[in-house]
Amino acid sequence: MPAVPVNTPAVPANIPVDPVNMPAVPGRVVATWRMLLIAIITIYCTLATLVVRGLIGGFGLGPVDCFVIALSTLIATLAVLPMGAVIDLPEALWQHWIPERRWRAGRCPTCGYDAHRTLCPECGTPFVAPVAYASNWHTLRRTLWIVFPSWAMGVAAGLVLVHFDERSFVSKVDSMRRSEPELRDHSNTRAWPAEFATMTWTAGRGFTGLPPFESPKTDHRATEK
């Protein structure tokens, strides 16, 4: 007896791919990508902390200094908040861009099966155009979860580097004063990337950190030593 063909009911074109049937993003890819972003933003915040210290000047890290530096670095970090597509790159690639290429090639957007029909016989996904990628509140939440811990770690690392740079200058001056008692002043540039700023010691004013283009005569942030 011949088989009776079964006609699968048509699926309206406005029905998107069921999120349950969307291609899964490999967990290792997501974790690696998130860790890479955290590392990049942490390095950015560390360098921004050093630059901010050079811009605002001062010498020594008191509570007010740390607060001003951290706040200024946070403002500089806000520039990375609108990078939603970068945060969601694994999801956009696996769940939107690759499915769209499959669908345009006449294959199932979910599993890649050659399926010019209403439903994919392999996974049951409707053979319709995949939903286009768009940023949403989940993107903002992921961004905040990456940016703020990175900012905190970057500021902490930057302040440690600032402290070591300034302590190194103090040790250098102490050593020079022991070998040259007649020494009256000495200056040194800050460590990269704040080489545009200068740390200065004078016999009368002690240690100061001048912002760019500021005269030593107008600086009132000396630290006696």
N, C-alpha and C positions, 0 to 999 in steps of 0.2 A: 504494500500500500504506500503510495507516494506521500512524502512528508508535506504537511501543510505549512506554508510559510507564515511566520509570525511577524506581523508588522509592529515595530516598537512605536508607541505614540511619540509624536513630535514634541520637542522641548522648546518653549518660547525662547527667542533669542535674548530676551532681557534677563534670563535666569543666570546668575554668575556661577562660577565654579564654587562648589561647597567648600568652605574653609577646612572642613574635616578631611576632604580629599585632596587638599592642596599639597604639593610636594613638601616633604619635611626637610628642614634645613639641618644638615649634620651638626650635632652639638659641638663637636670639636672645632668646626669652622667658626661657629658663633663665639665660642669661648676664646679662641685665638684672636679673632678680630677685635673683640671687646678688650682683651688684654693689651693688644697693640695700640688701640686708641688711648687706653689709660696711660700707657708708657709715653706716648707722644705728648699728650696733654700735660702729664707730670713734668716732663722735660721742659715743655714750653713755660709752665708756671715757675719752674726753678730759675730759668733764665730771665723771666719777667721780674722775679723777685730781686735778682742781682741788678737789673737795669733800673728798677724803681728805687733801690737803695742809692744808686749813683745819682739819680735825678733829684731826689729830695734831700740828699746830703745827710750830715750828722755822723757821729762816731759813737759806737757802743749801742747795745740793743736793750733799751729799757722797754717797759710795757707799752708806752705810747708809741715808740718807734715801731715795735712789732705790729701794733694794731694798724697804724697808718700804712705800713708796707703791705700787710695782708689785705687791707681794704683796697688799696691801689691795684694790687695784683688781681684781686677778684674782678675789678672793673675791666682790667685788660683781658681777663678770661672770658667775659661775657661775649666777646667777639666770636667764640666758637659755638655758642648756643644754636644759631640757625643752621647747623650742619646736619639736618635730619636725614638726608639721603645717605650721608656718610655713615652715620650711626646704624642705619637699617640696611646697609649694603648687602649682607648675607641674605636677609629676608627678601629684599627687592630683587636680588639676582635669582634665588632659587624659587620663589613663590610668585614672581610677576614677570620678569624679563625672559627667563628660560621658558616658562609655560607659553608666553606669547609667541616666541619663536617656533615652538612646537606646533601651536595651533595654526600659525600662518603656513607651516609646511604640511598641514593636513594630518597631523598626529595628535594624539591625546595630550592635552596640556599638562596633565598630572603625571602620567607614566611614560609618555612618549610612544605609545602603541599606535601603529598605523590604523587610524580609525576615521574614515570618512562616513560617519553615521551619527545617529542621534546620541547614543550612549556608547561609551567605550566598553567593548566586551571584556577588557582586561581588568579594569578597576571600577567601572560604572560611572565615571565622571561624565557629565553632560558635555557634548562636543560644541561648546560655545566659547566665545572670546573670553580669556581670563580677565579678571579685574585689574585695572591699571594701578600701579603703585601710587600711593598718596600718603603724605605725613599725617599723623594724628596725635592724639594725646599720649598714646603708647610711645611714640617717637620722642615726645618731650620728656616723658618720664625716664626713658632709657638714657636720654642725653643728660638729664640732671644726675642720675645715678652714676654716670661716668665722670662728668665734669667736676662736681663738688669734691668727691674723694681725691681726684687728681689734683685739684687746686690745693687742698689741705696738705697732701704729701709734697707737692711742689714748693709751697711756701715754707714748710718745715725744712726741706732740704736746702732751699735757697738761704734761709736764715742761718743754718749751720755753716754754709759756705761763706756767707758774709762775716760771721763770727771768726772763722779760721783766718780769713783774709786780714781782718783788722788785728787779730792777735798776732799774726805773723809780722805785721808792720810794727806793732809795739815791741815785739822781741828784737826786731832788726834795729830799732832806734835804741833800745836799751844796750844792745851789744856795741853799737857805734859810740854811745856816750861813755861806755867803760873804756873803750880804746882811744876816744878823742874827747876828753873832758871839756875842751873848748867849743864843742859843737853847739850851735845856737838854733839851728832849724834843719829840717829835712822833710822831703815830700816824696810820695810814691803814688803811681796810678793804681786804681783798683783793679782787681782781677777781671779778666774777660767774662762777660761782654760789657762790663761797665768801665772800660778803659778810658772813657771820656771824662771820668771824674777822678779827683785827686784826694788822697789822704795826706795831711800835713801835721808835722809836729814843730812847735816853736818853744823856746825856753820859757817865754812869758805866758803863753796861752795853752800849752799842752797839746793834746791831740784834737784835730778837727777833721771833718769830712766835708769838703765844699762841693755844692752842686756845680754844674757847668756854668761858666761865665760869671761866677760870683767872686768878688774880691775878698781876700782874707781879712781886710779891714772892716767889712760889714758882717762878718760871720760871728754869731754869738753862741755857737754850739760846741765850744771847746770842752775837752775832757782833760782835766789835769792829771799828770802822771809824775 
